[in-house]
Amino acid sequence: MSHSEVKAPADHESAAMVETVRSILKTKGNSIWSLSPDATVFDAIALMAEKGVGALMVLSQDKLEGIISERDYARKVILKGHSSKEMRVDEIMTRSVITVTCEHTVAECMRIMTDHRVRHLPVMDGDRLAGVVSIGDIVRAIISAQADTIKHLSSYIAGNYPA
C-alpha cells in the first residue's frame, strides 16, 4: 500500500517539515537490512540486535513482502508463548506495509507514522525498495532544522547578517 499524495506545506511549517525523504536518505544512506520470509524469527531478532535496528524488511527475490519489527516479535511470539527458533518470519510479519516515496516530506512521514502507529517506513522508488526511514530519522531531521533556524535567528538578532 503506497501513499503517493503529496500536499503542499502550510506557510507555518518549518524547513524540516518540508524536507524530503530523499534528503534524509542522502544523509543517512540507504542501507537496507532484510531477510527472507522463510528465515526464523530468532534469526530476525539476532539481525536486529546486531544492526541496532527495530525492524527488518522482508524480501523475496528483491520484492518487498513485508516488515518484521520488535513489536511483531513481542506481540506475536513472546506474549503467545511461541518459540522464536521454530517460527518463521512469514508467520508473524506485517504484510500490508505502509510505504512512502522519496518525495514525501518529513511532515507527511510524521502524519503517516502517527496515523498508522508505525515506526518504520520503507521508501519505494517505483516497485524497488530504495531505503527505510525510522521515527528517529524524522526526529533528527526536525532537530537539525530547528538548530539551523536558531543559529540563523541568533545571527540576525546579533546583527551578523548581510547588508
C-alpha positions as CSV (number, residue, x, y, z in Angstrom):
1,M,0.0,0.0,0.0
2,S,1.8,3.1,-1.2
3,H,1.0,6.7,-0.2
4,S,1.7,8.9,-3.2
5,E,-0.4,12.0,-2.4
6,V,2.0,14.9,-1.7
7,K,0.4,18.0,-0.3
8,A,2.0,21.5,-0.3
9,P,3.3,22.5,3.1
10,A,1.4,25.2,5.0
11,D,3.2,28.5,5.3
12,H,3.8,27.9,9.0
13,E,5.7,24.7,8.5
14,S,9.4,24.8,9.2
15,A,12.2,23.9,6.8
16,A,12.4,20.4,8.4
17,M,8.7,19.8,7.8
18,V,9.2,20.3,4.0
19,E,12.5,18.4,3.9
20,T,12.0,15.3,1.8
21,V,12.7,11.6,2.4
22,R,15.3,11.8,-0.4
23,S,17.4,14.3,1.6
24,I,17.2,12.1,4.7
25,L,18.4,9.0,2.7
26,K,21.1,11.1,1.2
27,T,22.4,12.0,4.7
28,K,21.8,8.6,6.4
29,G,22.5,6.4,3.5
30,N,20.2,3.8,2.0
31,S,21.3,0.7,3.8
32,I,18.5,-1.8,4.0
33,W,18.6,-4.7,6.5
34,S,16.5,-7.5,5.3
35,L,15.9,-11.2,5.4
36,S,13.7,-13.8,3.6
37,P,10.2,-14.8,4.6
38,D,11.4,-18.3,5.4
39,A,14.1,-17.2,7.9
40,T,13.4,-17.9,11.6
41,V,12.1,-15.3,13.9
42,F,15.2,-15.9,16.1
43,D,17.4,-15.0,13.1
44,A,15.4,-11.8,12.6
45,I,15.8,-10.8,16.2
46,A,19.5,-11.6,16.1
47,L,20.0,-9.5,13.0
48,M,18.0,-6.6,14.5
49,A,20.3,-6.7,17.6
50,E,23.5,-7.0,15.5
51,K,22.5,-4.0,13.3
52,G,20.9,-1.9,16.1
53,V,17.6,-1.6,14.3
54,G,14.0,-2.1,15.4
55,A,12.7,-3.6,12.1
56,L,13.8,-5.5,9.1
57,M,12.4,-5.6,5.6
58,V,11.2,-9.0,4.4
59,L,12.2,-9.5,0.8
60,S,11.6,-12.3,-1.7
61,Q,13.6,-12.0,-4.9
62,D,14.2,-8.3,-4.2
63,K,10.4,-7.7,-3.8
64,L,9.1,-6.2,-0.6
65,E,6.9,-8.9,1.0
66,G,6.5,-7.4,4.5
67,I,8.2,-6.0,7.5
68,I,9.1,-7.6,10.9
69,S,9.6,-5.5,13.9
70,E,10.4,-5.9,17.6
71,R,6.7,-5.2,18.2
72,D,5.7,-8.1,16.0
73,Y,8.0,-10.3,18.0
74,A,6.7,-9.1,21.4
75,R,3.1,-9.4,20.5
76,K,3.0,-12.5,18.2
77,V,5.7,-14.7,19.7
78,I,6.5,-13.8,23.3
79,L,3.0,-13.0,24.5
80,K,1.6,-16.1,22.9
81,G,4.3,-18.4,24.3
82,H,5.8,-19.5,20.9
83,S,9.4,-20.3,20.2
84,S,11.3,-17.9,18.0
85,K,13.7,-20.7,16.9
86,E,10.8,-22.6,15.4
87,M,8.6,-19.8,14.0
88,R,9.2,-18.4,10.5
89,V,9.3,-14.7,9.7
90,D,6.3,-15.0,7.3
91,E,4.2,-16.3,10.2
92,I,4.4,-13.0,12.1
93,M,5.5,-10.3,9.7
94,T,3.2,-7.4,8.8
95,R,2.2,-8.0,5.2
96,S,0.2,-4.8,4.5
97,V,3.2,-2.5,4.6
98,I,2.8,1.3,4.7
99,T,5.3,2.8,2.3
100,V,6.5,6.3,1.2
101,T,8.4,7.7,-1.8
102,C,11.5,9.9,-1.9
103,E,9.2,12.9,-2.5
104,H,7.3,12.6,0.8
105,T,8.1,15.3,3.3
106,V,9.1,15.0,7.0
107,A,5.6,16.3,7.9
108,E,3.9,13.7,5.8
109,C,6.0,10.9,7.2
110,M,5.2,12.1,10.8
111,R,1.5,12.1,9.9
112,I,1.6,8.7,8.4
113,M,3.6,7.2,11.3
114,T,1.2,8.7,13.8
115,D,-2.0,7.7,11.9
116,H,-0.9,4.2,11.3
117,R,1.1,3.7,14.6
118,V,4.3,2.6,12.8
119,R,7.9,3.5,13.5
120,H,9.5,2.5,10.2
121,L,8.5,3.4,6.6
122,P,10.0,1.6,3.6
123,V,10.9,4.0,0.9
124,M,9.8,2.9,-2.6
125,D,11.1,4.1,-6.0
126,G,8.6,2.6,-8.3
127,D,8.5,-1.1,-7.3
128,R,12.1,-1.0,-6.0
129,L,12.9,-0.6,-2.3
130,A,15.1,2.4,-2.1
131,G,15.7,2.7,1.7
132,V,13.9,2.9,5.1
133,V,13.2,5.9,7.3
134,S,12.5,5.5,11.0
135,I,10.9,7.7,13.6
136,G,14.4,8.5,14.8
137,D,15.4,9.7,11.3
138,I,12.4,12.0,11.2
139,V,13.1,13.4,14.7
140,R,16.8,14.0,13.8
141,A,15.7,15.9,10.7
142,I,13.4,18.2,12.7
143,I,16.0,18.8,15.4
144,S,18.7,19.6,12.8
145,A,16.4,22.1,11.0
146,Q,15.4,23.7,14.3
147,A,19.1,24.1,15.3
148,D,19.8,25.8,11.9
149,T,16.8,28.1,12.4
150,I,18.0,29.1,15.9
151,K,21.5,29.8,14.5
152,H,20.2,32.0,11.7
153,L,17.9,33.9,14.1
154,S,20.6,34.4,16.6
155,S,22.9,35.7,13.9
156,Y,20.2,38.0,12.7
157,I,19.5,39.4,16.2
158,A,23.2,39.9,16.8
159,G,23.4,41.9,13.6
160,N,25.6,39.4,11.7
161,Y,23.6,39.4,8.5
162,P,24.4,40.6,5.0
163,A,23.5,44.2,4.4
